[in-house]
């Protein structure tokens, strides 16, 4: 993976500054996710940022599981979901009100904060099976995703953190050229010597009112923060600038150590078998209401894959399952 420049998360460390971080660069993977839906450009940009943030945070998991980012607000985009599995698979979905979004058409401020509005963002670690879930929740309050991430780590975990996100389309050349979306981001943290007490430190949700501890900023952290703030959006998105080259540009005076990158891919976890199992959990009346002619049609919200089922086949499987359970 050493030669990878796209669809990866690059962990790194600036030891003299006591900083660890991750740089994410997404090309074909995020383009595939976004092009499965006919999203307006502002919605694609917002979802691209959410996927980049999810990749950065989820790639820190040290066990098999899933990291889920979900935002709910009262803005034109009322639901935003992105998840990452430890196999490197990512998917994302945005639900928006086209009429409400059209009112932004004459505005020069179509920011993530305005698109989401007031609401909350939840970050969840699902370890699967009977294992406990870890979840952190932070208010949106019209803020951008990176501002919300800063606030989460400040309030709930009290870990100095800086996140920068970027997303945008590149236009190819030639008659067959089309818009190709890209996303990128960088995260640095000045971690306490004792380290986090839970995976990703997403254990306790919002801290109680007034629980923020006020500390004098470490000089090393101030330097690291000022250096990373010099990164520009085009540097995070440009496929000709390798992650190692960008990190060297930012931290070469102090020395930066890069570790093995983690590959990312567009991957939906839906399947015919899983959806059939969900359908069997509905009542006969609910399944009948889902019929379109002689079929039950289900479309995955994440990848837009369309599944068709014969209602009689579902009923037969339910009867057979009930008979097996009775026999046992």
Helices and strands as residue ranges (DSSP letters): E 8-14, G 15-17, E 19-26, H 28-35, H 41-58, E 66-73, E 77-85, E 89-96, H 98-102, H 112-116, E 119-126, E 134-139, H 145-152, I 153-157, E 160-171, E 179-190, G 199-201, H 219-228, H 233-237, H 243-251, E 257-258, E 262-263, E 265-266, H 272-280, H 284-289, E 291-292, E 295-299, E 306-310, H 311-327
